[in-house]
């Protein structure tokens, strides 16, 4: 991929604006029923990769978006469990919203439509059976913890998290 600094300024600006809009929509998707989060975060990362190495690196190292993006780069798919959690939470929130808005059928229709679009987006993402060991090692590395350690403290050299990380590095 082309180095972002070699792109014309207008292209970098356009990609940055598009990335910020996608990131905003992805963050809204966390709280709004029917609006998917993952596709918008992936789009933001793609835009930032073309506009700003600093913003792209920030997304990759961010506590909330980093694991999702690194997992996507590694596998280009979702674990089955994540897919069903996404579909289930969207269904629950949309159902609750429809019940609350029982006197406004046009809003109910919009919610159902948004939910169908959100579910369609999630169902289009390729599926894998379960999270891999490399994903688990990646998560352990991010939180710097093992099952008995406190958050933020590095695991002891002999801990299972360290062993998994070393095994992952040897395989990769």
URNOR-V393069 format. One record per pair of residues at least 6 apart in sequence whose ideal C-beta (glycine too) atoms are under 7 Angstrom apart, sorted by the first residue. I is the first residue (numbers start at 1). J is the second residue. D is the distance in whole Angstrom. If there is no record, write none. Layout:
i=I j=J d=D
i=I j=J d=D
//
This chain:
i=1 j=49 d=6
i=4 j=12 d=6
i=4 j=50 d=6
i=4 j=51 d=5
i=4 j=52 d=6
i=4 j=53 d=6
i=7 j=50 d=7
i=12 j=51 d=4
i=12 j=52 d=7
i=15 j=47 d=5
i=15 j=50 d=5
i=15 j=51 d=3
i=16 j=51 d=4
i=16 j=52 d=6
i=16 j=55 d=7
i=18 j=47 d=5
i=19 j=44 d=5
i=19 j=47 d=3
i=19 j=48 d=5
i=19 j=51 d=6
i=19 j=55 d=7
i=22 j=40 d=5
i=22 j=43 d=4
i=22 j=44 d=4
i=22 j=47 d=6
i=23 j=41 d=7
i=23 j=44 d=4
i=25 j=35 d=7
i=25 j=40 d=4
i=26 j=37 d=5
i=26 j=40 d=3
i=26 j=41 d=4
i=26 j=44 d=6
i=28 j=35 d=6
i=29 j=35 d=4
i=29 j=36 d=5
i=29 j=37 d=4
i=29 j=40 d=6
i=30 j=37 d=6
i=33 j=90 d=6
i=33 j=93 d=3
i=33 j=94 d=5
i=33 j=97 d=5
i=33 j=111 d=7
i=33 j=115 d=7
i=34 j=90 d=6
i=34 j=94 d=5
i=34 j=111 d=6
i=34 j=114 d=3
i=34 j=115 d=4
i=34 j=117 d=7
i=34 j=118 d=4
i=35 j=114 d=7
i=35 j=118 d=6
i=36 j=118 d=5
i=36 j=121 d=5
i=36 j=122 d=6
i=38 j=68 d=6
i=39 j=121 d=5
i=41 j=65 d=5
i=41 j=68 d=6
i=41 j=69 d=7
i=42 j=72 d=6
i=44 j=59 d=7
i=45 j=56 d=6
i=45 j=59 d=5
i=45 j=69 d=5
i=48 j=55 d=4
i=48 j=56 d=4
i=48 j=59 d=6
i=49 j=56 d=5
i=59 j=65 d=5
i=59 j=69 d=6
i=60 j=66 d=5
i=60 j=69 d=6
i=60 j=70 d=7
i=66 j=142 d=7
i=67 j=138 d=7
i=67 j=139 d=6
i=67 j=142 d=6
i=70 j=138 d=6
i=71 j=135 d=5
i=74 j=134 d=7
i=75 j=128 d=6
i=76 j=126 d=6
i=77 j=125 d=7
i=77 j=126 d=4
i=77 j=127 d=6
i=77 j=128 d=4
i=78 j=125 d=5
i=78 j=127 d=6
i=79 j=128 d=6
i=79 j=130 d=6
i=79 j=131 d=5
i=80 j=127 d=6
i=80 j=129 d=6
i=80 j=130 d=7
i=83 j=122 d=6
i=83 j=127 d=6
i=86 j=122 d=5
i=87 j=119 d=6
i=87 j=122 d=6
i=90 j=115 d=6
i=90 j=118 d=5
i=90 j=119 d=6
i=94 j=111 d=5
i=94 j=115 d=4
i=97 j=111 d=5
i=98 j=108 d=5
i=98 j=111 d=6
i=101 j=107 d=5
i=101 j=108 d=6
i=133 j=164 d=7
i=133 j=168 d=7
i=134 j=168 d=5
i=136 j=164 d=7
i=137 j=164 d=4
i=137 j=165 d=5
i=137 j=168 d=4
i=140 j=146 d=7
i=140 j=161 d=4
i=140 j=164 d=6
i=140 j=165 d=7
i=141 j=165 d=6
i=143 j=151 d=6
i=144 j=152 d=6
i=144 j=153 d=7
i=144 j=154 d=5
i=144 j=155 d=7
i=145 j=151 d=5
i=145 j=153 d=7
i=145 j=155 d=7
i=145 j=161 d=7
i=146 j=155 d=4
i=146 j=159 d=4
i=146 j=160 d=6
i=146 j=161 d=4
i=149 j=155 d=6
i=155 j=161 d=4
i=155 j=162 d=5
//
